[in-house]
Every structure is written in C-alpha cells, then in structure tokens.
C-alpha cells in the first residue's frame, strides 16, 4: 500500500476541473494536503482555490524548484500540526467524558443518600442542626454537579456545540451560597466567613 504526504494538483485538467477534484477528495474523506498549480494568478482564482480547502497554490509563472519545495514542506507541516491538534482534542474529549462519568456515579449516591436522610430527619428543633448540615451537603452536591457540567462544556466550547442560557442572578444570593459551602472548611482552619445578608 502506497502512502503520500501531499497532492500536487493542476487547476486545469483535461476534461475536468481541479476544484471538482477537490470536492471529490473531500467527499471521499481524503485527509491530505493539496497544493494546486494554476496558470491563472489573479486574486479571484486564488480565493476560489483556498475556499476549496487547498493548503496552497502556485502560479505556474512563478514555479521554481525552490518555491515548490517550500510550498510542499509548509503544507505538510501545517497539515500534520492540524491532525495532531484534532487527535489531542479527541483524546481530551474522551478523557473528560470518562472523568465526568466516574465523578457522577459517587455523586449520585451522595444525592440519593442526602434525599433519604432529609426524609428521615425529625421535625422540630431537635433535627434543626442535622437538617442544616444535610442542606449544606445537598448544595455542595449541586455545586459539584455544576462543575462536572462545566467540565464537559469546556470541550463543547471548542467544538462549537455549546449553547448559552443567559439568566439573571442575584449576586448577593450567590455570595451567600458560596459562604455556606465554604463555612465547614473555614471552621476547620479557624477562619471566620461573614455571610452577606440576602
């Protein structure tokens, strides 16, 4: 099996247009840089060639061995870098999906256990402290779930698949929630966290 690093394609082929060949290559999933040779060096032709997906083009009037070598080396180098970047993004997306799944499983157990505990806690003053602690666990679990979604959103942003749902939020309420979540850690380190008034 023969493999090639680059395709040199004439824009004007006998009985066929080079741009039509480019469309066929794209439809067949050929992942290879293409340098087009053209006898027409005008700007419109150049724009049309680059829109077709070519890595570069060379006007035949300016074609020299040095220019051809430079173009081919550049096309191959850029194509290799783009391929490595795609592979890195794919590997990162797979990693994020695995991490998110592994985090969601124990988090689901925490949420279910917290819900069951809330139902079992006694009403009245004797269960007040336990209910407050359980509510803190529920908020922390909710925050953890949001962080997992944000983790997955990071890959969606790069892929252009992320949709934004813009809503208004009360900044004081957000600060109060953050203070509640950090209160147990602050207490362990003898740090006083002042909760803003909602």
RODO-2510 file (C-alpha; in nm, 4 decimals, decimal comma):
residues 198
     n   res          X          Y          Z
     1     x     0,0000     0,0000     0,0000
     2     x     0,1415     0,3381    -0,1066
     3     x     0,1039     0,6440     0,1115
     4     x     0,1629     1,0038     0,0111
     5     x     0,2353     1,3196     0,2070
     6     x     0,0940     1,5740    -0,0347
     7     x    -0,1055     1,6042    -0,3576
     8     x     0,0065     1,8306    -0,6423
     9     x    -0,2997     1,9159    -0,8480
    10     x    -0,3280     2,1165    -1,1681
    11     x    -0,6242     2,3521    -1,1681
    12     x    -0,6956     2,2828    -1,5353
    13     x    -0,7067     1,9104    -1,6102
    14     x    -0,8066     1,7503    -1,9402
    15     x    -1,1826     1,7099    -1,9219
    16     x    -1,2072     1,8019    -1,5552
    17     x    -1,1652     2,0998    -1,3274
    18     x    -0,9175     2,0824    -1,0398
    19     x    -1,1720     2,2305    -0,7990
    20     x    -1,4110     1,9489    -0,8877
    21     x    -1,1341     1,7048    -0,7935
    22     x    -1,1017     1,8882    -0,4605
    23     x    -1,4733     1,8379    -0,3939
    24     x    -1,4407     1,4681    -0,4768
    25     x    -1,1442     1,4308    -0,2399
    26     x    -1,3418     1,5972     0,0386
    27     x    -1,6474     1,3781    -0,0270
    28     x    -1,4290     1,0646    -0,0162
    29     x    -1,2735     1,1716     0,3135
    30     x    -0,9206     1,2051     0,1786
    31     x    -0,7179     1,3682     0,4558
    32     x    -0,4151     1,5008     0,2721
    33     x    -0,2799     1,8484     0,1943
    34     x    -0,3246     1,9677    -0,1622
    35     x    -0,1075     2,2208    -0,3448
    36     x    -0,2711     2,3479    -0,6623
    37     x    -0,0766     2,4612    -0,9677
    38     x    -0,2505     2,7227    -1,1782
    39     x    -0,1776     2,9256    -1,4856
    40     x    -0,4136     3,1956    -1,3598
    41     x    -0,2580     3,4114    -1,0906
    42     x    -0,5447     3,6529    -1,0375
    43     x    -0,6957     3,7239    -0,6947
    44     x    -1,0380     3,5708    -0,7692
    45     x    -0,8776     3,2414    -0,8671
    46     x    -0,6650     3,2427    -0,5520
    47     x    -0,9695     3,2985    -0,3298
    48     x    -1,1600     3,0208    -0,5048
    49     x    -0,8684     2,7806    -0,4633
    50     x    -0,8254     2,8478    -0,0909
    51     x    -1,2004     2,8181    -0,0303
    52     x    -1,1869     2,4712    -0,1846
    53     x    -0,9614     2,3578     0,1001
    54     x    -0,6250     2,3652    -0,0736
    55     x    -0,3235     2,4134     0,1506
    56     x    -0,1519     2,6405    -0,1001
    57     x    -0,1394     2,7346    -0,4659
    58     x     0,1432     2,8283    -0,7005
    59     x     0,1101     3,0291    -1,0186
    60     x     0,2956     2,8426    -1,2922
    61     x     0,4672     3,1629    -1,3977
    62     x     0,6350     3,1713    -1,0549
    63     x     0,7021     2,7981    -1,0273
    64     x     1,0605     2,7080    -0,9363
    65     x     1,2045     2,4016    -0,7607
    66     x     1,2674     2,6142    -0,4524
    67     x     0,9154     2,7583    -0,4484
    68     x     0,7639     2,4129    -0,4960
    69     x     0,9735     2,2638    -0,2145
    70     x     0,8821     2,5491     0,0179
    71     x     0,5097     2,5140    -0,0544
    72     x     0,5027     2,1363    -0,0134
    73     x     0,7042     2,1435     0,3100
    74     x     0,4783     2,4129     0,4546
    75     x     0,1591     2,2303     0,3510
    76     x     0,2769     1,9018     0,5034
    77     x     0,3922     2,0702     0,8254
    78     x     0,0643     2,2599     0,8741
    79     x    -0,1442     1,9528     0,7916
    80     x     0,0485     1,7426     1,0424
    81     x     0,0017     2,0079     1,3118
    82     x    -0,3729     2,0261     1,2418
    83     x    -0,4025     1,6467     1,2567
    84     x    -0,2194     1,6326     1,5900
    85     x    -0,4440     1,9096     1,7258
    86     x    -0,7572     1,7163     1,6223
    87     x    -0,6257     1,3994     1,7837
    88     x    -0,5415     1,5897     2,1025
    89     x    -0,8930     1,7391     2,1157
    90     x    -1,0498     1,3987     2,0605
    91     x    -0,8365     1,2402     2,3325
    92     x    -0,9260     1,5235     2,5718
    93     x    -1,2973     1,4869     2,4989
    94     x    -1,2776     1,1131     2,5659
    95     x    -1,0875     1,1763     2,8891
    96     x    -1,3394     1,4370     3,0054
    97     x    -1,6280     1,2012     2,9300
    98     x    -1,4664     0,9245     3,1380
    99     x    -1,3861     1,1606     3,4262
   100     x    -1,7382     1,3046     3,4244
   101     x    -1,8894     0,9561     3,4334
   102     x    -1,6623     0,8462     3,7186
   103     x    -1,7491     1,1593     3,9166
   104     x    -2,1233     1,1392     3,8543
   105     x    -2,1539     0,7853     3,9901
   106     x    -2,0448     0,8594     4,3512
   107     x    -2,2148     1,1980     4,3330
   108     x    -2,5428     1,0243     4,2532
   109     x    -2,5012     0,8114     4,5649
   110     x    -2,4423     1,1246     4,7727
   111     x    -2,7544     1,2924     4,6339
   112     x    -2,9751     0,9878     4,6902
   113     x    -2,8402     0,9372     5,0417
   114     x    -2,8920     1,3034     5,1250
   115     x    -3,2504     1,2904     4,9995
   116     x    -3,3191     0,9800     5,2074
   117     x    -3,1594     1,1426     5,5122
   118     x    -3,3739     1,4539     5,4708
   119     x    -3,6865     1,2411     5,4782
   120     x    -3,5676     1,0550     5,7893
   121     x    -3,4679     1,3590     5,9937
   122     x    -3,7049     1,4510     6,2768
   123     x    -3,9116     1,7649     6,2550
   124     x    -3,8757     2,0400     6,5106
   125     x    -3,5819     2,1915     6,6966
   126     x    -3,4131     1,8559     6,7684
   127     x    -3,3479     1,7992     6,3971
   128     x    -3,2674     2,1573     6,3059
   129     x    -2,8895     2,1254     6,3129
   130     x    -2,8922     1,7967     6,1209
   131     x    -3,1258     1,9447     5,8589
   132     x    -2,8938     2,2440     5,8179
   133     x    -2,5947     2,0142     5,7673
   134     x    -2,7873     1,7979     5,5214
   135     x    -2,8963     2,1066     5,3274
   136     x    -2,5301     2,2045     5,3049
   137     x    -2,4462     1,8602     5,1636
   138     x    -2,7233     1,8973     4,9064
   139     x    -2,5952     2,2378     4,7987
   140     x    -2,2401     2,1067     4,7741
   141     x    -2,3615     1,8117     4,5652
   142     x    -2,5475     2,0506     4,3379
   143     x    -2,2366     2,2627     4,3004
   144     x    -2,0336     1,9519     4,2200
   145     x    -2,2839     1,8565     3,9528
   146     x    -2,2495     2,2033     3,8010
   147     x    -1,8706     2,1712     3,7992
   148     x    -1,8992     1,8407     3,6133
   149     x    -2,1253     2,0035     3,3545
   150     x    -1,8771     2,2908     3,3229
   151     x    -1,6017     2,0360     3,2668
   152     x    -1,7929     1,8883     2,9748
   153     x    -1,8813     2,2345     2,8459
   154     x    -1,5106     2,3090     2,8047
   155     x    -1,4855     2,0605     2,5173
   156     x    -1,8192     2,1742     2,3733
   157     x    -1,6903     2,5309     2,3517
   158     x    -1,4006     2,4255     2,1297
   159     x    -1,6267     2,2110     1,9140
   160     x    -1,8750     2,4960     1,8761
   161     x    -2,1594     2,2922     2,0249
   162     x    -2,2142     2,4917     2,3434
   163     x    -2,5383     2,6843     2,3819
   164     x    -2,5600     2,9632     2,6363
   165     x    -2,8678     3,0026     2,8551
   166     x    -2,8274     3,3562     2,9880
   167     x    -3,0282     3,4275     3,3027
   168     x    -3,0325     3,6944     3,5710
   169     x    -2,8965     3,6002     3,9146
   170     x    -2,8906     3,7809     4,2447
   171     x    -2,5198     3,8375     4,3257
   172     x    -2,5893     3,8605     4,6992
   173     x    -2,7642     3,5216     4,6941
   174     x    -2,4711     3,3702     4,5008
   175     x    -2,2244     3,5052     4,7566
   176     x    -2,4376     3,3727     5,0409
   177     x    -2,4420     3,0269     4,8823
   178     x    -2,0643     3,0346     4,8372
   179     x    -2,0195     3,1359     5,2008
   180     x    -2,2394     2,8464     5,3168
   181     x    -2,0403     2,5978     5,1086
   182     x    -1,7064     2,7229     5,2409
   183     x    -1,8154     2,7552     5,6036
   184     x    -1,7185     2,3976     5,7149
   185     x    -1,3711     2,4268     5,5583
   186     x    -1,3231     2,7719     5,7082
   187     x    -1,4278     2,6455     6,0507
   188     x    -1,1646     2,3710     6,0385
   189     x    -0,8971     2,6347     5,9788
   190     x    -1,0435     2,8781     6,2360
   191     x    -1,1363     3,1266     5,9628
   192     x    -1,4427     3,3419     6,0043
   193     x    -1,6613     3,3729     5,6944
   194     x    -1,9094     3,6582     5,7035
   195     x    -2,2290     3,5651     5,5272
   196     x    -2,3817     3,8512     5,3257
   197     x    -2,7357     3,9478     5,4055
   198     x    -2,9836     3,8273     5,1443
***
